[in-house]
Amino acid sequence: MTRYSLTKDQVQLLRVVAEGGGVWDARRIDITFSSRYGAAETTILRQLEELKGLGLLAQDTDGLGVGGRWAVTSEAKTYVEGC
């Protein structure tokens, strides 16, 4: 069972981040998301940070890439798998 009621865009964003396997930065995520689903209503970085605040994403700010690297948490896997 899912804990949060996410929008369709948020679930799609989680799926894109999951596809990146923790090595994609915010720019790569933005490009991939936009090419599949069109431009987001807000910036991708803002959406990533919101999902991080819910505990669904983790950010690696090691200095590589724009906005750090992003990965889904174990809790987010429920949303990614569509359960």
Solvent accessible surface area in square Angstrom, and as a share of the most:
residue,aa,sasa,rsa
1,M,225,1.00
2,T,51,0.30
3,R,174,0.64
4,Y,60,0.23
5,S,119,0.77
6,L,32,0.16
7,T,82,0.48
8,K,154,0.65
9,D,49,0.25
10,Q,31,0.14
11,V,29,0.17
12,Q,23,0.10
13,L,0,0.00
14,L,0,0.00
15,R,100,0.37
16,V,1,0.00
17,V,1,0.01
18,A,32,0.25
19,E,95,0.43
20,G,5,0.04
21,G,61,0.59
22,G,21,0.20
23,V,97,0.56
24,W,34,0.12
25,D,26,0.13
26,A,7,0.06
27,R,144,0.52
28,R,122,0.45
29,I,0,0.00
30,D,57,0.30
31,I,105,0.53
32,T,14,0.08
33,F,2,0.01
34,S,41,0.27
35,S,91,0.59
36,R,120,0.44
37,Y,91,0.35
38,G,34,0.33
39,A,98,0.76
40,A,26,0.20
41,E,166,0.74
42,T,60,0.35
43,T,93,0.54
44,I,8,0.04
45,L,69,0.34
46,R,140,0.51
47,Q,15,0.07
48,L,0,0.00
49,E,91,0.41
50,E,89,0.40
51,L,0,0.00
52,K,89,0.38
53,G,69,0.66
54,L,57,0.28
55,G,35,0.33
56,L,0,0.00
57,L,5,0.03
58,A,51,0.39
59,Q,51,0.23
60,D,68,0.35
61,T,97,0.57
62,D,78,0.41
63,G,67,0.64
64,L,95,0.47
65,G,48,0.46
66,V,72,0.41
67,G,27,0.26
68,G,7,0.07
69,R,71,0.26
70,W,1,0.00
71,A,34,0.26
72,V,28,0.16
73,T,37,0.21
74,S,92,0.60
75,E,59,0.26
76,A,0,0.00
77,K,102,0.43
78,T,39,0.23
79,Y,14,0.05
80,V,34,0.20
81,E,122,0.55
82,G,53,0.51
83,C,106,0.63
